[in-house]
Amino acid sequence: MRVATFRWGGRRAVGVVSQDGSELTPLAVDARAQAMGALALIEDMVAGKPRPAAAGPRLPVSAVELEAPIPRPRRNLFCVGRNYRSHARELASSVFADVGKREDPWPIIFTKFPETVVGPKAPIMLPRGISAQTDYEAELAVVIGRGGTNIRAARAMEHVWGYTIVNDVSARDVQVRHTQWVLGKSFDTFCPMGPWLVDANEIDGRDLQLRCWINGELRQEARTSEMIFDIPTLIETCSRGITLYPGDVIATGTPAGVGMAMSPQSWLRTGDQVRIEIEGIGVLENPVQ
């Protein structure tokens, strides 16, 4: 099942997207779901409530305004740094060379604020006067279904509701300035998300192709099976002594090809188009301004 949050007739709605991604069927949801988007549907389904009935005829996806499937997460997103060996290698000569050695036994975990989240086609706003080095990071995001604490890796996939795409936009100079990453990762609009959620019955996030283009130029290409720390390990790590809740989002890290590692370095500029595609999910595209 694919679930989208969208606007139609000036109101937020939630719907089920067709397999080919061309149409969606609005669901009969209450005011809570209209405010929370797909997050309310996840919470209800985890609680055992039936999926809402259709609220009207199918609509062309092209006729609606897609929003982030979880427009405002309940709390900060969990994010993973340097989780592909290719990305670790490309940063070996950068200012982050000593952060997260490949042999480290634990993943790097940081957060992004809920206000970073925007939907497909929404602009990534450059923080003028604050950063001159804004970068992109294409990532698979895991959405938690059944919550829990101290979840073992062997049972972790039972806690996955599904997946979506995120762009972990990063102000590199701000990351360096403050050492810890939360400020450089958390400017408003710095987490495009979408185009919708795909549940774990439809795809397995442990081996999907991920690609990212900037202005039509392929910059990043990898499979999620190339992660250093796989999805079960990340869920186990994030839940150690911390309760995970339905709708929590874990961004799993980015592969090689970021602008910081290019020679010369290539930062996002006004007018750029960032396009991310993950097999089995779809395409997330955002302009930069």
N, C-alpha and C positions, 0 to 999 in steps of 0.2 A: 504494500500500500504506500502511496505517495500522498503526503498531506501538505497543502499550501495555505498560507495566510495571504489574503489579498484584499484589495479595495474594489468595491463595485457599487455604483450608485452613491458614492460618497461615504459608504460605511465599510467597516472592516468585516471580513467574513473568513470562514475556514472551509476548505473543500478538499475533495479527493481528486487527484490528478490522474488522467488516463495513462496507460502504460507508455504510449508514445510521446507524452508530455504536451500534447496539443490542446487538450480540453480538460476542464475540471467541473466537478459536480458540487455545488454549494451544499453544506450541511446545515441542518436545523440546530443551531447552537444558541445558548443563552447569552445574556449580556456579559457574563464573566468571560466567556470564550471570545466574544467580540473585543473585549479589552486585552485579553492575554494571547490571542491567536492560538496556534497549535499547542502551546504549553498546557492550556486547559484541557484539551483533548487527550494529551498524554496522561495527565494526572487522572482523568476520569477512566481511561482505559486500564491504567495500572490498578485502579481501585475496583475494577471489575464491572464497570458500567458499560452498557452496549454502545456501539458506535451510533451517533445520531443519524436519523433518517435524512434522506435528500430533501433539500428545501426548495428545489426548483430544477429547471432543465439544465443540461450541460452548457457550459459557456466556453468559447474559445479562450485559451490562455492569453492570446494576443489582445483580447478585448478588455482585460482586467489589469490592474496595477499590482504586481506581486510585491509583497513586503517580505522582510525577513520572517522565516517560519515561526521563530520565537522572537517577536519584536522587542521585548524587553525581558531578558532573563531575570529570574528571581534574585540572582546574586552574581558575583564575578564569574567569568569563565575560567576554567582551568586550562592552562596552556603549557605546551612542552617545547623546550628549546633543544636545538641540535640533536634531533632524533633520527636523522639520516646520515649515514657515514659520508655520503657525497657532500653534504652540507658542512659536516665537521671538517672535512678535508679542505673545502674551499675557503674556510675561515681560519685555516691554520696559520696564515701570515697576517691576519687582521688583528685589531685591538682586542678581539674576543678569543685570541688563540689559547689563553690559559683557562677559559671558562668551559667547563664540561668536557674534560678529556674523554676520548673514546673509550678508555678502559674504566671509567667511573662506573661503580656498581648501581648508581641511582640516576634516574632521569632528572633533568632540570625542570622545575615547575615554577611558573609565574602566573599572574592573572591579568585579565583585561576587565575594565569596568563594564557594566551592562550598557551604559550610554554609548559605547563604541559601536554597538550593533546597528547596521542599516541594511536595507534590502537590495535586491537586484536593481541595477540601473541608477541607484542613488549615488550621488557624487561622494568621492573620497575628498575631504576638504584638507588641503595643505595648511599646516599651522604656521602661517606667515609670521615672521618675526620671532618664532620660537625654534623652528627647525629648518635646516636647508638640506637635510639628508633623509627624505622620506622614501621608504622601501616597501616592497611587496613580499608576501610569503603565502603561497598557495598551500592549503592544508585540508585534510579530511577532518571533520569534526564528528565526534561520537556523542550521541544524545542518550542520557541515562533514562531507563524506564523504571524498573523496580529499584528502589533505593537500598541503602544498607551501609554498614560500617564494617571495616576490616574484611572486605570482600576478598576471598582467595582468587588468585589468577585462574585456577582450575574451574571456577564457577562464574568467572567474571562476565562471560558472554551472555549469561542468563539475565544480566542486568542492563543489557544494551537494548534500548527501544529502536534506535535506528541511527541514521547518518545524514549529514548535510555537508556543504562546502563552506569554508570560511577563508577570508584573506586576512592574515595576521599582519596588517599594515604596521610598520615600525619606523619611528624616528630615530635613526642610528646615532646621531650626535647627542640626542637627549638620553639615550641608553647609556652612552659613555659618560656623559656629564654626571649622571646620578648613580652610576655603578649598578644599582638594582634597576630592573627593567620596567616596573609597573607604569611609570610616567611616560616613558618613551613608547609604550605600547597602547596607551589608554586615551589618546585624544579622541574627541567626538568623531564619529564616522570611521574609526580605525579598525572596524571589524565587519566588513560586508559579509552577509550570510545568505545562503539560499542555493538554488531557487526554491527548494522545498525540502521536506524531510522524506527519506525513504526508509521504511521499516526493515528490521533485521531479518524478516522472513523472506525478503526479496533479494537482498544482497548481503555479502559477507565483506565487511570493511577491511579484513586482514590481507586482501590481495586484489587491489583495484588500481587501474592506471590513473595517474594524476598528471595533468599538463597545465601550463600557464603561458599565456602570450601577452606581450606588451606591444600594442599597436601592430598586431599581426605577426610579430616576431616571437617564435617559440623560445622561451627562456628556461622553463623548468619541465622536466619529464622524468617520471619515476613510477614505481609500483609501491603501494603501501606495504607490501611484504618486505621491503628494504628497510623498514624502520629498525633502529637499534633496539628500542624497547617497544614490544608489540602492544596491541590494545589491551589484552588481559593484564599485562604487567602494569600498564598505565592506570587501569582501574584499581588494581590492588594498591598501587602506590598512593593514588589520590584519596583512597578510602581508609588509609591507615590512621585510625583514631579520629577520622573526620566522616561525618554522615553525608553520603550522597543522596540527593533527592531526585524524584522524577523531573525530567527536563533539564537537569544539569548538563553542561556542555564541556567536553574535553577536546580541545584543539590539539592534534597529535603531532605537530611539527612539520617542517617544510624541507624539501630536498634541495639539491644544488641548483644554482641559477639565479640567485638573488642579485639585485643591482649592486649591492655593496661589494660583491666578490668579482665584479667585472673589471676589466682594464681597458679604458678608464671606467671608473665607477659610474653607474647610471641610475640617477635618482628619479623618482616620479615627478612629472611636471604637468602644469595645467594643460589640458587638452589630451593627455594620454588616455588610452583605453586599456583596462586590465581585464583579461578574459581567462577564467579558470574552468577547466572541465575535468570531472572525475567520472570514470566509467560507472554506469549503473545509476548515477544520480542526475547529472545534467550539466548545465553551464551557468556560471555566475559571472556577470560582466558589469563593470562599474567604470564610469568616467572619473577623471581626476580634475579638480578645479581648486 
